[in-house]
């Protein structure tokens, strides 16, 4: 038997190179479909609550879901008030 043939980048068929390039680009994309921090924290809190480790009310167990939304709404309301005041006092 002869030595095994090793395909280098130059010897690989173009389809194989194209597929390898596509798989490398998709694995390095920003949206990998993984879980973000708030999702992981929510699952952790739910597990701790169901396991009896923490005795928080469900409102606080699920707080990683609603606190970012509440912050965005608060900032949006403050911005709208600022724009309304600017329009009122510019006249």
Rosetta blueprint (number, residue, H / E / L):
1 X L
2 X L
3 X L
4 X L
5 X L
6 X L
7 X L
8 X L
9 X L
10 X L
11 X L
12 X L
13 X L
14 X H
15 X H
16 X H
17 X H
18 X H
19 X H
20 X H
21 X H
22 X H
23 X H
24 X H
25 X H
26 X H
27 X H
28 X L
29 X L
30 X L
31 X L
32 X L
33 X L
34 X L
35 X L
36 X L
37 X H
38 X H
39 X H
40 X H
41 X H
42 X H
43 X H
44 X H
45 X H
46 X H
47 X H
48 X H
49 X H
50 X H
51 X L
52 X L
53 X L
54 X L
55 X L
56 X L
57 X L
58 X H
59 X H
60 X H
61 X H
62 X L
63 X H
64 X H
65 X H
66 X H
67 X H
68 X H
69 X H
70 X H
71 X H
72 X H
73 X H
74 X H
75 X H
76 X H
77 X H
78 X H
79 X H
80 X H
81 X H
82 X H
83 X H
84 X H
85 X H
86 X H
87 X H
88 X H
89 X H
90 X H
91 X L
